[in-house]
Amino acid sequence: MNTATRRAYGAGVKFYDALSGEPVYRIGRVTGVRMLRLRAGDTVLDLGCGTGLNFALLTAAVGPTGRLIGLDRSGAMLDIARRRIERRGWSNVSLVHADATDFSWTDLEVPQVDAVISTYAMSVFNDPHAAWANVRAVLRPGGRACIVDMQVPTGAATVLAPVARLTCAAGGSDIDAHPWTLLEADAHDVRRRSLRGGHIQVVAGTIG
């Protein structure tokens, strides 16, 4: 994450939940968690977790015997995520303050995870390839990964392209990054969903 992107991402803390939740983007989160096929007892990593908008969906999927690890490089985002955890009383959710492009299993305090999800975050990273390599390193063989991210709307929704570009730029995202292609190249049993006029892409698959 370069300086300009970090500034945009950090500046968005106050309105992150409104911008990245409803009415446009929550559907991608819901679909992504569903496509991850989590089971009770799984350990899941939320890469670039932000303020924890995925946490309710993920904790419901893994149940009280599972574990959720949220990782983000923004301390301000994690402060909000921490308050969310305390408010909901989740005892199986932990937070890691680290850069997605530079972390390892020692940061997570577990040797491997069963699943990884990244929603609207990979396109913010200055080196998505490094982030994806870290995902591969901590994900167990046969584990599931899901990337939810954005591109320019297609078809009839192309008319909304300027708005989509502006929204992504405001949040520090590269709308042309298409980070889900990294997953597609390495995974099998790949499933894809295109939402909101093609603006939201949800791709999940099994690794190894």
FIDO-798879 format. One record per atom (N, C-alpha, C): residue in one letter; y, x, z. Coordinates in steps of 0.2 Angstrom, whole numbers, padded with zeros to 4 digits, always signed. Example, Ala and Ser with C-alpha at 12.3 -4.5 7.8 and 13.67 -1.06 7.14 Angstrom:
BEGIN
A-0028+0066+0039/A-0022+0062+0039/A-0016+0066+0039/S-0011+0064+0035/S-0005+0068+0036/S+0000+0064+0039/
# end
This chain:
BEGIN
M-0006+0004+0000/M+0000+0000+0000/M+0006+0004+0000/N+0010+0004-0005/N+0016+0009-0006/N+0022+0006-0002/T+0027+0010-0001/T+0033+0008+0003/T+0036+0001+0001/A+0037+0000-0005/A+0040-0007-0007/A+0035-0013-0005/T+0029-0012-0007/T+0024-0017-0005/T+0023-0018+0002/R+0023-0013+0006/R+0023-0013+0013/R+0029-0017+0016/R+0034-0016+0013/R+0040-0019+0015/R+0040-0027+0014/A+0038-0028+0008/A+0037-0035+0006/A+0032-0039+0010/Y+0026-0036+0011/Y+0021-0039+0015/Y+0023-0040+0022/G+0027-0035+0025/G+0029-0035+0032/G+0034-0040+0033/A+0039-0041+0028/A+0044-0046+0028/A+0042-0053+0028/G+0036-0054+0025/G+0033-0060+0024/G+0029-0063+0030/V+0029-0059+0036/V+0026-0062+0042/V+0028-0068+0044/K+0034-0070+0044/K+0037-0076+0047/K+0035-0082+0043/F+0034-0081+0036/F+0032-0087+0032/F+0025-0086+0029/Y+0021-0081+0031/Y+0015-0080+0028/Y+0010-0086+0029/D+0010-0089+0034/D+0005-0095+0035/D+0007-0101+0030/A+0014-0102+0030/A+0016-0107+0025/A+0014-0106+0018/L+0016-0099+0016/L+0015-0097+0009/L+0008-0097+0007/S+0004-0094+0012/S-0003-0093+0010/S-0008-0098+0012/G-0006-0103+0016/G-0010-0109+0018/G-0010-0114+0013/E-0008-0120+0015/E-0007-0126+0011/E+0000-0126+0008/P+0001-0129+0002/P-0004-0134-0001/P-0007-0130-0007/V-0006-0124-0009/V-0009-0121-0015/V-0015-0117-0013/Y-0014-0113-0008/Y-0019-0107-0007/Y-0025-0109-0002/R-0025-0114+0002/R-0030-0115+0007/R-0037-0116+0003/I-0037-0120-0003/I-0043-0121-0006/I-0047-0115-0008/G-0043-0110-0010/G-0047-0103-0011/G-0050-0101-0005/R-0047-0101+0001/R-0050-0099+0007/R-0057-0103+0008/V-0056-0109+0008/V-0062-0114+0009/V-0067-0113+0005/T-0066-0112-0002/T-0071-0111-0007/T-0074-0104-0006/G-0070-0099-0004/G-0073-0092-0003/G-0078-0092+0002/V-0076-0095+0008/V-0080-0095+0014/V-0087-0098+0012/R-0086-0104+0009/R-0092-0108+0007/R-0097-0103+0002/M-0094-0100-0003/M-0098-0096-0007/M-0101-0090-0004/L-0098-0088+0002/L-0101-0082+0005/L-0108-0083+0008/R-0109-0090+0009/R-0116-0092+0012/R-0118-0089+0018/L-0113-0089+0023/L-0114-0086+0029/L-0119-0090+0033/R-0123-0087+0038/R-0128-0090+0042/R-0126-0089+0049/A-0128-0093+0054/A-0127-0092+0061/A-0130-0085+0063/G-0126-0081+0067/G-0128-0075+0069/G-0125-0069+0065/D-0122-0071+0059/D-0120-0065+0055/D-0114-0062+0057/T-0113-0056+0055/T-0107-0052+0057/T-0103-0051+0050/V-0097-0054+0050/V-0093-0054+0044/V-0086-0051+0045/L-0084-0047+0040/L-0078-0043+0040/L-0073-0047+0036/D-0067-0049+0039/D-0061-0052+0035/D-0057-0046+0033/L-0057-0044+0027/L-0053-0038+0025/L-0046-0040+0023/G-0041-0037+0027/G-0034-0039+0025/G-0033-0046+0028/C-0035-0047+0034/C-0035-0054+0038/C-0029-0057+0039/G-0023-0053+0039/G-0017-0056+0040/G-0016-0059+0047/T-0014-0065+0047/T-0013-0069+0053/T-0019-0073+0056/G-0024-0072+0052/G-0031-0075+0054/G-0032-0082+0051/L-0029-0084+0045/L-0030-0090+0042/L-0037-0092+0041/N-0041-0087+0040/N-0048-0088+0038/N-0052-0089+0045/F-0050-0087+0050/F-0054-0087+0056/F-0058-0093+0058/A-0054-0099+0058/A-0058-0105+0060/A-0063-0106+0055/L-0063-0105+0049/L-0068-0106+0044/L-0074-0102+0045/L-0072-0095+0046/L-0077-0090+0047/L-0081-0091+0054/T-0078-0092+0059/T-0081-0093+0066/T-0086-0099+0066/A-0083-0105+0062/A-0088-0111+0062/A-0094-0109+0058/A-0094-0104+0053/A-0099-0103+0049/A-0104-0098+0052/V-0102-0093+0056/V-0107-0089+0059/V-0109-0091+0066/G-0105-0096+0069/G-0107-0099+0076/G-0106-0094+0081/P-0107-0096+0087/P-0106-0092+0093/P-0110-0086+0094/T-0116-0086+0090/T-0120-0080+0091/T-0118-0075+0085/G-0113-0077+0081/G-0111-0072+0076/G-0105-0068+0078/R-0102-0064+0074/R-0096-0060+0075/R-0092-0060+0069/L-0085-0060+0071/L-0080-0059+0066/L-0076-0053+0067/I-0075-0049+0062/I-0070-0043+0063/I-0064-0044+0058/G-0058-0044+0060/G-0052-0045+0056/G-0049-0038+0056/L-0048-0036+0050/L-0045-0029+0049/L-0038-0030+0045/D-0033-0027+0047/D-0026-0027+0043/D-0022-0021+0046/R-0018-0019+0041/R-0014-0013+0043/R-0007-0015+0046/S-0006-0022+0046/S+0001-0024+0048/S+0000-0026+0056/G+0003-0022+0060/G+0003-0024+0067/G+0006-0031+0069/A+0011-0033+0065/A+0015-0039+0066/A+0010-0045+0064/M+0006-0044+0059/M+0001-0049+0057/M-0004-0050+0062/L-0006-0044+0064/L-0012-0044+0069/L-0009-0047+0076/D-0003-0047+0078/D+0000-0050+0084/D-0001-0057+0083/I+0000-0060+0077/I+0000-0067+0077/I-0008-0069+0077/A-0012-0065+0073/A-0019-0066+0073/A-0022-0066+0080/R-0019-0062+0085/R-0022-0061+0092/R-0020-0067+0096/R-0014-0070+0094/R-0012-0076+0098/R-0016-0082+0096/R-0018-0082+0089/R-0022-0087+0087/R-0029-0087+0090/I-0032-0081+0091/I-0038-0080+0094/I-0038-0083+0101/E-0033-0080+0105/E-0032-0082+0112/E-0031-0090+0113/R-0027-0093+0108/R-0026-0100+0108/R-0033-0104+0107/R-0037-0102+0103/R-0043-0105+0101/R-0049-0103+0106/G-0048-0098+0110/G-0053-0096+0114/G-0059-0093+0111/W-0058-0089+0105/W-0064-0086+0102/W-0066-0080+0105/S-0072-0079+0108/S-0074-0073+0111/S-0078-0068+0107/N-0079-0071+0101/N-0083-0067+0096/N-0079-0064+0090/V-0072-0064+0091/V-0068-0061+0086/V-0064-0055+0088/S-0064-0050+0084/S-0061-0044+0086/S-0056-0042+0080/L-0051-0038+0082/L-0046-0036+0077/L-0046-0028+0077/V-0045-0026+0071/V-0045-0018+0069/V-0038-0017+0066/H-0034-0013+0068/H-0028-0011+0065/H-0029-0005+0061/A-0030-0006+0055/A-0032+0000+0050/A-0030-0002+0043/D-0030+0003+0039/D-0029+0002+0032/D-0035+0001+0028/A-0035-0004+0024/A-0042-0006+0020/A-0044-0001+0016/T-0039+0004+0014/T-0041+0009+0009/T-0043+0015+0013/D-0043+0015+0020/D-0045+0021+0024/D-0048+0019+0030/F-0054+0016+0030/F-0057+0015+0036/F-0065+0016+0035/S-0068+0016+0041/S-0076+0017+0041/S-0079+0012+0046/W-0085+0013+0046/W-0089+0009+0051/W-0087+0010+0058/T-0085+0017+0060/T-0083+0018+0066/T-0077+0014+0069/D-0072+0013+0064/D-0067+0008+0066/D-0069+0001+0068/L-0074-0001+0064/L-0077-0008+0066/L-0081-0008+0072/E-0084-0002+0074/E-0088-0002+0080/E-0095-0005+0078/V-0097-0006+0072/V-0104-0008+0070/V-0106-0004+0064/P-0112-0002+0064/P-0114+0002+0058/P-0114-0002+0051/Q-0115-0008+0051/Q-0115-0012+0045/Q-0113-0019+0047/V-0111-0023+0041/V-0109-0030+0042/V-0113-0034+0037/D-0114-0040+0038/D-0118-0044+0034/D-0114-0047+0028/A-0108-0048+0029/A-0104-0051+0023/A-0096-0048+0024/V-0093-0048+0019/V-0086-0046+0018/V-0082-0051+0014/I-0076-0053+0016/I-0072-0058+0012/I-0065-0055+0013/S-0062-0055+0007/S-0055-0053+0006/S-0051-0059+0002/T-0046-0062+0006/T-0043-0067+0002/T-0035-0065+0001/Y-0033-0065-0005/Y-0026-0064-0007/Y-0024-0057-0004/A-0028-0052-0003/A-0027-0046+0000/A-0028-0040-0005/M-0033-0040-0008/M-0035-0034-0013/M-0029-0033-0018/S-0026-0038-0020/S-0020-0037-0025/S-0014-0034-0021/V-0014-0033-0015/V-0009-0030-0011/V-0010-0023-0010/F-0016-0021-0010/F-0018-0014-0008/F-0016-0009-0014/N-0013-0004-0012/N-0011+0001-0018/N-0017+0004-0021/D-0023+0004-0018/D-0029+0007-0021/D-0035+0002-0020/P-0035-0003-0024/P-0041-0008-0023/P-0048-0004-0024/H-0048+0001-0028/H-0055+0004-0029/H-0057+0007-0022/A-0052+0011-0019/A-0054+0014-0012/A-0056+0008-0007/A-0052+0003-0007/A-0054-0003-0002/A-0061-0005-0004/W-0063-0006-0010/W-0069-0009-0012/W-0075-0003-0011/A-0073+0003-0011/A-0078+0008-0009/A-0080+0008-0002/N-0075+0006+0002/N-0076+0005+0009/N-0080-0001+0011/V-0079-0006+0007/V-0083-0012+0008/V-0090-0011+0006/R-0091-0007+0001/R-0098-0005-0001/R-0101-0001+0005/A-0097+0003+0008/A-0100+0008+0013/A-0102+0004+0019/V-0099-0001+0021/V-0100-0005+0028/V-0104-0011+0027/L-0105-0013+0020/L-0109-0019+0019/L-0117-0017+0019/R-0121-0021+0022/R-0128-0019+0022/R-0131-0021+0015/P-0136-0018+0014/P-0140-0019+0007/P-0142-0027+0007/G-0140-0030+0002/G-0142-0037+0002/G-0136-0042+0005/G-0131-0039+0007/G-0126-0042+0010/G-0121-0046+0005/R-0117-0051+0007/R-0113-0054+0002/R-0106-0052+0003/A-0102-0052-0003/A-0095-0051-0003/A-0092-0056-0007/C-0086-0058-0005/C-0082-0063-0009/C-0074-0060-0009/I-0072-0060-0015/I-0065-0059-0016/I-0061-0065-0019/V-0056-0067-0015/V-0052-0073-0018/V-0045-0070-0019/D-0042-0070-0025/D-0036-0068-0027/D-0033-0071-0033/M-0027-0069-0035/M-0023-0072-0040/M-0022-0069-0046/Q-0021-0073-0051/Q-0019-0071-0058/Q-0014-0076-0061/V-0012-0074-0067/V-0007-0079-0070/V-0011-0085-0072/P-0008-0091-0071/P-0011-0097-0073/P-0013-0097-0080/T-0018-0101-0082/T-0020-0102-0089/T-0020-0109-0091/G-0021-0109-0098/G-0021-0116-0101/G-0015-0120-0100/A-0015-0126-0098/A-0009-0131-0097/A-0005-0128-0091/A-0008-0125-0087/A-0004-0122-0081/A+0000-0116-0082/T-0001-0113-0089/T+0003-0107-0090/T+0011-0108-0089/V+0013-0114-0090/V+0020-0116-0089/V+0022-0114-0081/L+0018-0113-0077/L+0019-0111-0070/L+0019-0104-0069/A+0018-0100-0074/A+0017-0093-0073/A+0023-0089-0070/P+0029-0091-0072/P+0035-0088-0069/P+0035-0089-0061/V+0033-0095-0059/V+0033-0097-0052/V+0028-0093-0049/A+0022-0092-0052/A+0016-0088-0049/A+0018-0081-0048/R+0021-0078-0053/R+0023-0071-0053/R+0028-0070-0047/L+0033-0075-0047/L+0038-0074-0042/L+0035-0074-0035/T+0031-0079-0034/T+0027-0080-0027/T+0023-0074-0025/C+0019-0071-0030/C+0015-0065-0029/C+0020-0059-0027/A+0025-0058-0031/A+0030-0053-0030/A+0033-0053-0023/A+0034-0059-0021/A+0038-0060-0014/A+0033-0058-0009/G+0026-0059-0010/G+0022-0057-0005/G+0019-0050-0006/G+0021-0046-0011/G+0019-0039-0012/G+0013-0039-0016/S+0011-0044-0019/S+0004-0044-0023/S+0005-0042-0030/D+0000-0039-0033/D+0000-0037-0040/D-0004-0043-0044/I+0000-0047-0047/I-0004-0053-0050/I-0008-0051-0056/D-0007-0045-0058/D-0011-0042-0064/D-0017-0038-0062/A-0018-0037-0055/A-0023-0032-0053/A-0030-0035-0054/H-0032-0041-0054/H-0038-0044-0055/H-0044-0040-0051/P-0043-0039-0044/P-0048-0035-0040/P-0055-0038-0040/W-0056-0044-0042/W-0063-0047-0042/W-0067-0044-0047/T-0064-0040-0052/T-0069-0037-0057/T-0073-0031-0054/L-0070-0028-0048/L-0074-0023-0045/L-0080-0026-0042/L-0080-0032-0039/L-0086-0035-0036/L-0091-0037-0042/E-0088-0040-0047/E-0092-0042-0053/E-0096-0036-0056/A-0093-0030-0056/A-0097-0024-0059/A-0102-0022-0054/D-0102-0023-0048/D-0107-0020-0043/D-0112-0026-0041/A-0111-0032-0041/A-0115-0037-0038/A-0120-0040-0043/H-0125-0044-0040/H-0129-0048-0043/H-0128-0055-0040/D-0132-0060-0043/D-0131-0067-0041/D-0124-0069-0040/V-0120-0067-0045/V-0112-0068-0045/V-0111-0075-0046/R-0106-0078-0042/R-0104-0085-0043/R-0096-0085-0044/R-0093-0089-0048/R-0086-0089-0049/R-0083-0096-0049/R-0077-0096-0046/R-0074-0103-0047/R-0067-0101-0049/S-0064-0105-0053/S-0057-0104-0055/S-0053-0111-0053/L-0048-0110-0049/L-0044-0115-0046/L-0037-0115-0047/R-0034-0121-0046/R-0026-0121-0047/R-0024-0119-0054/G-0027-0122-0059/G-0025-0120-0066/G-0027-0112-0067/G-0032-0110-0064/G-0034-0103-0066/G-0030-0098-0061/H-0025-0100-0058/H-0021-0095-0054/H-0025-0092-0048/I-0030-0096-0045/I-0034-0093-0040/I-0041-0092-0043/Q-0043-0086-0042/Q-0050-0084-0044/Q-0054-0083-0037/V-0060-0086-0037/V-0065-0085-0032/V-0071-0082-0034/V-0073-0076-0032/V-0079-0073-0035/V-0083-0070-0029/A-0090-0072-0029/A-0094-0070-0024/A-0101-0067-0027/G-0104-0062-0023/G-0110-0060-0026/G-0114-0056-0020/T-0120-0054-0022/T-0124-0050-0017/T-0124-0043-0019/I-0123-0039-0014/I-0123-0031-0016/I-0129-0028-0014/G-0132-0024-0018/G-0138-0020-0016/G-0144-0024-0016/
# end
